[in-house]
Amino acid sequence: MPDKIPSKKLKIQKVYTPQSGKVISRVALLTGCVQRVISPEINESTIRLLNRHDVEVVVMPDIECCGSLNHHLGKKDLAKTSFVKNIESWYEEYLSNGLDAIISNTSGCGTTLKDYGHIF
């Protein structure tokens, strides 16, 4: 664990558009409830890297957690509520503005996202 919580450098917003103005892809980034607090620089680096390659990044403000913490603690109803909320949020964004992918740079979240299909 770090001795102190790192400071955030990027302004918090929903959409991070490449400076070039050219968008070749649009993705939703799951920032992780723990990672966004303990290691925000990982998410910021991911956003900068994707933007540098003309990928627009959407960080859904209503997605607080992938649900893995509750799922692993046996709180299945709370976890399922998170799963459904996340899927509905991403689907709404997909229908409204388009999404090419949902990505995660957090190992626990990535594993849980892959399990959504098995859980349902």
C-alpha positions as CSV (number, residue, x, y, z in Angstrom):
1,M,0.0,0.0,0.0
2,P,1.2,3.5,-0.7
3,D,2.0,5.8,2.2
4,K,-0.4,8.4,0.8
5,I,-3.2,8.5,-1.7
6,P,-1.9,9.8,-5.0
7,S,-3.3,13.0,-6.3
8,K,-5.4,13.0,-9.5
9,K,-4.0,14.9,-12.4
10,L,-6.7,14.6,-15.0
11,K,-9.9,16.6,-14.7
12,I,-12.8,14.3,-13.8
13,Q,-15.2,14.1,-16.8
14,K,-17.3,11.6,-18.6
15,V,-15.7,11.7,-22.0
16,Y,-12.0,12.1,-22.8
17,T,-11.6,13.0,-26.5
18,P,-8.3,12.8,-28.3
19,Q,-6.6,16.2,-28.8
20,S,-6.2,15.4,-32.5
21,G,-10.0,15.6,-32.8
22,K,-9.8,12.4,-34.8
23,V,-11.7,9.5,-33.2
24,I,-11.2,6.0,-34.6
25,S,-12.8,4.2,-31.7
26,R,-14.9,4.8,-28.6
27,V,-14.5,2.7,-25.5
28,A,-15.9,2.7,-21.9
29,L,-13.3,2.3,-19.2
30,L,-14.2,0.6,-16.0
31,T,-12.0,2.5,-13.5
32,G,-12.5,0.2,-10.5
33,C,-13.7,1.3,-7.1
34,V,-10.4,0.6,-5.4
35,Q,-8.0,1.5,-8.2
36,R,-9.5,4.9,-8.8
37,V,-8.7,5.8,-5.1
38,I,-5.4,3.9,-4.5
39,S,-3.8,4.2,-8.0
40,P,-5.6,6.8,-10.0
41,E,-2.5,7.3,-12.1
42,I,-3.1,3.9,-13.8
43,N,-6.5,5.1,-15.1
44,E,-5.1,8.4,-16.1
45,S,-2.2,6.8,-18.0
46,T,-4.7,4.5,-19.7
47,I,-6.8,7.4,-20.8
48,R,-3.8,9.4,-22.1
49,L,-2.5,6.4,-24.0
50,L,-5.8,5.6,-25.6
51,N,-6.4,9.3,-26.5
52,R,-2.9,9.4,-28.0
53,H,-4.0,6.6,-30.4
54,D,-7.2,8.5,-31.3
55,V,-9.5,6.4,-29.0
56,E,-12.2,8.4,-27.2
57,V,-12.6,7.1,-23.6
58,V,-15.9,7.2,-21.7
59,V,-15.9,6.9,-17.9
60,M,-19.4,6.2,-16.8
61,P,-20.1,8.3,-13.7
62,D,-22.9,6.0,-12.5
63,I,-20.7,2.9,-12.5
64,E,-19.2,2.8,-9.0
65,C,-18.0,-0.8,-8.8
66,C,-17.9,-3.9,-11.0
67,G,-19.6,-5.9,-8.2
68,S,-16.7,-8.2,-7.5
69,L,-16.2,-7.1,-3.9
70,N,-19.7,-8.0,-2.9
71,H,-19.7,-11.1,-5.1
72,H,-16.5,-12.5,-3.4
73,L,-18.0,-11.6,0.0
74,G,-21.0,-13.7,-0.8
75,K,-23.4,-10.7,-1.0
76,K,-24.9,-12.1,-4.2
77,D,-27.9,-9.7,-4.3
78,L,-25.8,-6.6,-3.9
79,A,-23.4,-7.9,-6.5
80,K,-26.1,-8.7,-9.0
81,T,-27.6,-5.2,-8.5
82,S,-24.2,-3.8,-9.5
83,F,-23.9,-6.2,-12.5
84,V,-27.3,-5.3,-13.8
85,K,-26.8,-1.5,-13.3
86,N,-23.4,-1.7,-15.1
87,I,-24.8,-3.6,-18.1
88,E,-27.7,-1.3,-18.4
89,S,-25.5,1.8,-18.2
90,W,-23.1,0.5,-20.8
91,Y,-26.0,-0.6,-23.1
92,E,-27.6,2.8,-22.8
93,E,-24.4,4.5,-23.7
94,Y,-23.9,2.1,-26.6
95,L,-27.4,2.9,-28.0
96,S,-27.1,6.6,-27.4
97,N,-23.5,7.4,-28.5
98,G,-21.9,4.1,-29.6
99,L,-19.2,2.0,-27.9
100,D,-16.7,-0.3,-29.6
101,A,-15.6,-2.0,-26.4
102,I,-15.7,-2.0,-22.6
103,I,-12.3,-2.2,-21.1
104,S,-10.8,-2.6,-17.7
105,N,-7.2,-2.2,-16.6
106,T,-8.0,-3.6,-13.2
107,S,-7.4,-7.4,-12.8
108,G,-10.2,-8.1,-10.4
109,C,-12.7,-6.1,-12.4
110,G,-11.6,-7.6,-15.7
111,T,-12.1,-11.1,-14.3
112,T,-15.5,-10.2,-12.9
113,L,-16.6,-8.7,-16.2
114,K,-15.7,-11.9,-18.0
115,D,-17.8,-13.8,-15.5
116,Y,-20.9,-11.6,-16.1
117,G,-22.1,-14.0,-18.8
118,H,-21.6,-17.1,-16.6
119,I,-23.3,-15.5,-13.6
120,F,-26.4,-14.7,-15.6
